[in-house]
């Protein structure tokens, strides 16, 4: 074989092996990426459940400690989703959206600690609705009023103050945002 044909063969082999390598990397990424996203989503929902259980612990302390007691949530980080203080329904709701697949069986409410969760699916993604329910336990208010308040994801953490204002038949638990935004 001539020297020119050997060089051409080496270049062809180099290109073929490079293409095979790139193809294998692409296949591995196509298989691994969805699993990584599912794991990330599952961890996000589980952390959100833990955060709401921490809220519930503080509200529970206030409910039984009496009027005038205050608890703070100094750093509530929300990178995804939205937090809703539903004063009219005496609920605290956290919606985790943009999930790659539902966290649990769609439309079926399950309980994890004090948190009730329901998963839903849309055409493009899935979301999970996490709820702390306080009907017949406390009267949840936001900044002293029976208004609903929504907090969206932010790069800086929110901070909240929770106070027992007393009341009958159920204590009024007032939530205020204390972040300096």
N, C-alpha and C positions, 0 to 999 in steps of 0.2 A: 504494500500500500504506500501510496505517496505521502509525503509529509503534509500536504495540503488536505488530503482526505482524513488523516488522523486528527488534525486540528478541528475540522468540521465535525467529526464524530464526537470529539470531546465537548464541543459547544452544544451539540444536540443533546447529549447525555446530561449535561449540566442543566439545560433548560427543562428537560423532562423530569429530572429528579427534583428540581425546584418546584415545578408545577405539582408533582405528587406530594411534596411536603406541604405546600400551601393548601392543597385540597384536604389533606389529613387534618391540618390545623383548623380549617373551616368546619369539617365534620365534627371534630371534638367540641368546638365552640357552639355549634348548633345543638349539640346534645346537652352540654353542661350549662349554658346560659339560662334556659328556662328553669332548671332545677335551682340554680343560684337565686333567681328572682323569686321563686316560690318560697325558698327558705327565708329570704330577706322579708317577704311579706308576712310570713308566719311569725317571725320574731317581732315585727312591728306591731301586729295585733296583740301578741302576748305582752309586750311592754305597755301597750295602751291599757290592757286589762289590769296590769299591776298598778299603773298610775291611777286609774279610777278606783281601785281597791284602796289606795292610799288616801284619796279624797274621802272615800266612805269611812275610813278609820277616823279621820279628823272630824267629819260631820257627826259620827257616832259618839265621839268623845264630847263634843259640844252639846249634843242633845241631852246627855245624861249629867253633864257638869253644871248646868244651870245658866241662868241669864247672866250676860255680861262676859262670858268666857269667849276668848278669841284664839283662833289658830291661824297660822300662815302657811301658805304653800309658796315658798320663796322662789322656786325655779321650776315652772311647768313648761317643758320643752315640747313643741309641737312642730315637727318637720313636715308632717303630712296630715291631711284631714281637717276636721273642724270640731270645736267644742261648743256645745249649746247648753246654756243655763235655761231650762224650760221652767220658768216660774209658774206659769199657768197650769202646768201638768205636774209640778213638784218632781221634776226629773233632771238629771244631768246626763246629757247625751254626748257621746264622742263618735263621730263617723270617720272611719278609716277608709278612704277611697283610693282608686287607682291600683287595686290589687290585680295580680295576674290571674288568679282564680279564687273562688270563694273559700273562706276560711273554714266554714262548716257547711252542713246541709242547707241548701237554699230554702229560705222562708221558714225555717224551723227554729224557734227560740230555745236556746239552752242557757244554763246558768253556770257561771264560773265565779265562785265566791259570791260577792254581792252584785256582780255585773251580769246583766242579761244581754246575750248577744244573738244577733240574727244576721245571716249573710244573704246578700242579694247579688244578682248578676245582671249587667246591662249588655248591650250589644258589643261594647268595646272593652269593658273591664268588669271587675267585681268590687263590691264594697261591703264592709261589715259595720253594723250599727250596734254600739255598746251603750247600755243604759243602766244608770243607777236610779232606782224607783223609790220615792219617798212618800207616796200617797199613804195617808193614815198613819204617818210617822212624824213628819215635820212639814212645816210650810217653808218651802224654798223661795227666797226672793233675791233679786239682783239690785244692789244699791238702794235697798229699802222699798223697792216697788215690785209689783207683780208683772214685770215685763220680761220678755224672752231676750236673751243676749247671745250673740254668736261671735266666736273667736276663730279666726282662720290661722292656718299654718304660718309660722314666722321664723326668721333666722335667729331671733333673740328670744329667750324664754319669757313667758308671762309669769307674773307673781300675783297671788290672790290672798285676800284676807277673808276669813270666814268667822262670823260672829253669831252667838246665840242671843237673840233679842227678846227671848221669853215669849209668852203668849199661851192662850188656851183655845181649844183643847190640845193643840200641838205646838211645840216651840217653833218660833220663826227663826230660821237659819238664813242669815243674810250674807251673800257673797259679793265681794267687790274686787275689781282688778286694781292692783296697787303698782303695776309696772309703770315705769317712767318712759312712756312711748311718745 
